Amino acid sequence: MNANFTGILGLVHLALVVWAAVSILGSGASQGQKVLWILLVLLFPVVGLIIWFLAGPKKM
């Protein structure tokens, strides 16, 4: 795989993780739920983002 393409994918992934973390912190979920969601997104990068996108806490 081309190194430039890999770097771009890394930046996209980082942007998605930051966006997810900001959205999680701004949600109406309890503090414990927020911590669990952020850990899920950080520990399971691709799967965690997909699960968060489909079932994560929504803004209230």
C-alpha positions, 0 to 999 in steps of 0.5 A, a space after each residue: 500500500 502506498 505510504 501517502 495513502 496510509 498516512 491519509 487513512 491514519 489522519 482520517 481515523 484520528 479525525 473520526 476518533 476526535 469527533 466521536 470523543 467530542 460528541 460523546 462528551 457532549 451527549 446526555 449520557 452519564 459520566 460512566 457511560 461516557 467513559 465506557 464509550 470513549 474506551 470502546 472507541 479507543 480500544 477497538 478503533 474500527 469496530 468501536 467507531 462503527 458501534 458508536 455511530 450506530 448505537 452511541 449516545 445522542 445529543 440531548 
